[in-house]
Amino acid sequence: METSARNAPWEKLLDGRFDSTHPGRTLWRLFDDQRGKVFAAVTLYIIKQTPASLLPLAVGMIVDALTTGGAGALRRILWIAGGYFLLLLQNPFVHTSFVRLMSGSLRHMQFNLRSALIERLQQLSIAFYEEKQSSALQTKILRDVDAIDGLCRHLMHTGLNGLLVITYVTIIALVKQPLLALYFLVTVPAGVALLKLFDRRFKAQYQAMRIETEQMNARVGEMLQMLPVTRAHGLESIETRDVRSVFERIRDRGMQVDTLTEFFASSSWFTFMLFQLACLVFSAWLVVHHRISVGDAVMYHTYFGMLIGAVQQFLSVFPALAQGADAVHSLGEVLEAEPVERNEGKPLAPVPLRGEIVFENVDFSYPRGREVALREISLHIKPGETVAFVGESGAGKSTLVNLAIGFRQPAAGRVLLDGCDLRELDLRSYRRQIGVVPQTTLLFDGTLRENVTYGLDTIADDALWKILADANLAEFVHRLPRGLDTPLGESGAQLSGGQRQRLAIARALVRNPRLVILDEATSALDTESERLVQAALVRLTQGRTTLIVAHRFSTIRHAQRIVVLHGGKIVETGTQDELMARQGQFYQLAQLQSGHGPAGSGGPPERVVQ
C-alpha cells in the first residue's frame, strides 16, 4: 500500500529547498512548510523562559528593598515574590505546548527528509549504486538525518535560550547602566573569535568522522554477508583482525573529535571566567563610587554570569553545527546526485506490450575510463520471440539486457520498444509489464505469499496456487507448515537455490509479463533443480518475448535465435544448428563447455544444446 510520500517526487517533498553548498540556508528552508509552528514555538519559548530571565532582576530588587529597609520593605518583597509566582505558574503549561509544537515540526522535517532520500534512491541510475555501498547509504538515511535533527534541537533549546538571555541582559543593562552594557557586549566578539579559531578544525574532524563511520558500517555489512565463506575457509581470525582495524580507526578518530571538542569547551570556559571575574571587580568599583546600588551589583553580576553561560551555550552548539553541516553535505551526495531516471510527464508504455525490441546502432561505454562495452549493436527481436545471448564473460550480454530494461541508456543509437524510444517513455509503466528472473533471487524477510506477490494487490489463493504449480513450486509449498504464509527468514535463508529460483519464476508469472528477462537463471543449480526450473521457465516464456543471458547452454535449448557476442559486438546470429554448422565462435564455446577443448583438438563436435 503506497503512502503519500511515495506518490510525491522528492523534488515536491523538498520543493527545491536542499542545497548542500549552503547548509544554513538549507536548514532554514527545511522548515518552510512548518514556519507557522516554528514561530509559535519560539513565542512560547520566550514566554516560558521569562521567570529564569527575570530572576536576577527580582533578586536585585529584593536586595535593594532589604538594604534600604523601612516599613514598606517587606510589602515590596511580597509584591515582587507574588509577581514572580505568577510568572512561574504559566511555565509547565506553556513548556508542554512548546515541546509539542517543536517536536511536531522536527518530526515532520525528519519525515520529509527521509522520504525525499528514499524517493531519490528509487530514481537514481544503476551506475550510482555501483559506486556506493548499501551500508553507507543506510548511514546517511539514519545517522545523518539524526545529526540534522540533533542540530535543530540544539538550536531550538540551547541556541534560542542563549539568544534570549543576551537580549534580556543587553536591554536591562542599557536601561539601568549603559557603561556596563558595553562591557557585557565585549563577550560576544570574544565568542566569535573562539569560533573562528576552531572552525576549520571542527569541519575537518567531523567530515573525517562521518566518512570513517560510513566505512565502518559498510565493512560490518560486508562481514555479515561473507560469514559463510569466512567460516568455510577458517578465516575467522583474519576477518576479525580486519574489522578490528576499522574499529581502531574510528576509535582514534573519535578520540580526536572528543579531545578537540573538550579543548574548545575548556578554552571558552577559561576565557569567560576571566570576564566574569573582571565584571565582579568592575561592579564592586561602581558600588564603592556610588554609581550603582548593592542590589544592582548583585543583579549585574548574576546577569553577567547568565550572559557568560549563554555565550558558552552558543559555543556548545558549534560542534553540533559542524556535524550538522557535514550531514547536509553528506545527504547532498544522494539528493543532488546525477544521473536520475526521470519519468514524470513522459508518455506511458503501450498496454499491453507487443514485445518488439529493436537495437539501432547502439554503443555503450562505462564511466571512469573503462573499455567500451557495446559497439554498433543492431538487432531486431520480434514479438513473442525467444532470443539467447551467449559469449565469454565481459562480452556485453548483461549490458545489452540492461539496455533493454532501461537500466542504462545508450551513448549512441536507440533502443525501441514497440516502435517507441525507451528514453521517451515512462519506464515504470514499461517495467510493470516485464518479468525478470535473475541469477541470484532477492527475497525479503516476509512470508512466501508476500515474496511472490511483492508490489501487487491481493491475489486469490486459487490463482496463486496455479502460478506456483506452473513454477513447479506447489508441491513444496504444500509441505510447508504454514503453506503460503510460511515466513522465509532473512534473504529466504530457509530455501534452497532451486526453490529460490522457482519462487522468482512465480514472482514473474504472477505479473503475466509480456517480456521476460532470464539472466543466468540456472547457472548455480544442481541437475535436478535445473530440470525443475527449466520446466517452469518453459511455461513462463510461452507466447512471450524472452531474452536469455546464458553461460550454460542447457538454458537456451528452446531459444528460437542465438546471438553471439564478442568484445562488445555481435559476431554471429542464427539457430543452434546453423551456428554449429558454421564452426565459428559459438561452436568454439560449445566445444569448451562440452569438455572437448578448442575446435580441432579432438573428434567430431558433440551437440551440447539439446
Summary of the structure (lengths in Angstrom):
residues: 610
radius of gyration: 35.1
end to end distance: 45.0
largest distance: 127.3
contacts: 1885
relative contact order: 0.08
helix: 64%
strand: 10%
